[in-house]
């Protein structure tokens, strides 16, 4: 997955056609593997029956992000680990991993694509806060 960046002076905004979020709760895992295994089971259930291609968004709460980062894992490593556990994805690039939310416990989410399909549900990032067609 490419980094979702834009030029200095604007903010990236990413949109994605999706189902409603599916909550992932875990207050017990202290290492990435059991935590990400829980996400993999939720993604696999949402992506059944295979092949359910398209991008899934994984929304980590700050507590879950600290478990992954605290073990020295990069986003890429987390995506690769998840993808290795899944039969409903074509590659780790089919996972968009973000951190969102506040300090409220181990409540994260996965967001499945809608409609299913590699070309119908891909995140798109554009700059906001700049005027592209403005005349000065």
N, C-alpha and C positions, 0 to 999 in steps of 0.2 A: 504494500500500500504506500502510495506516495505521501510525503508530508503535506499537510494542508496549510500552506502558508500563502500570504499575499504580500504585496509591497508595503513598505513602511508608510504610515499615514492612513492606513485603512485597517479594517478588522475582517478576519475571515468569518463567513457565515456559511454553514453547511446545512443542506436540506436533504431529506431522505424519505422516500415513499415507504411507509412501514405499517405494520400491525401495531396494536397497542403494546406497551411494555409488559414484560413478564417479570415479576419480582423474583430476585434471588437473595435469600436471607442466609447469612452465616455469621455467627458470633463466636465460633469455636476454633476456626482454622488460624494457625499462626505461621504457616508456611504456604508458599504459592501452590504447590501441587494439590493438596486436598481442596483448597479454595477454588482453584480453576477447574478441578474435576466437577465440582458442583455446578459451575457455569456450563461446562461441556454437557452434562446430563440435561440441563434445561434447554440448551440450544438444540441438542439432538432430538429431544421430545418435540420442540417447536418446529423442527425441520423434517419431521417424519410425515409420510414415508419418503426416503431418499429417491431420486435426487431432488432436493429442495435447494436449488441454486439461487444465488443472490447474496447480497451482503447482509450480515448480521451486525448490529451495533451492540457492543458490550459496554455498559455504563457502570463503572466502578465508583462506589462511594469512597470518600477519603480514607476510611478505615481499611477497606479492601485494597486500595491503591498503596497504602503504607506496607501492607503485608507483602505485596509483590515487589515494590521498590526496595523495601528493607532487606530483601534477600539478594539484592543486586541485579534483579531481572530488568531488562529493557522492555519497552512495549513490544518490540519485534519478538523477543523470546517468549513473552506471554502469549502472543498470537500464534507462534509456532507450536507451543505446547498445546494450546486449545485445539488447533487444527489437527494435530496428531491424534487427538481423541475422537474426532468427528468424522462421520461418513457422509454428512450432508453438505460439506463444503468442498470446493475444488482446490483451494489453497489458503494459506494464512492471510493472503491479501483480501479475502472475503470477510474479514473481521475488522471493523472500525472500533478501536478501543479508546474510550474517553473516560475522564474523571469528572464527576459532577455531584452536586448535592452538598450537604453539610454534615456536621458532626451529630449524627442521630442514631448511631448503631450500625450494624452490618447489613444495611439494606441497599442492594444494588439492583441492576436489571439487565435483561437482554431485550433487544428490540428486533424482531424478525422482519424480513422484507415483505412488502406487499406491492403488487402481486408477486408471486414467486417467479423467478427467472433472472438469469445473469444480466440481461440487458434492460430489464424493466425496473430494477430497484437498486440503483447504485448511488452512493452519496455524491453530491455535487457541491463544490465549494466556490464561492464568489466573494470578491471584496465588497464591503459596505462602508459607508462613511466617506465615499469619494464620489464625485460627479463624473461619470464616464463620458456623457454626451453634452456636458455644459459648454457654453460659449463664454469666454472671459471678456 
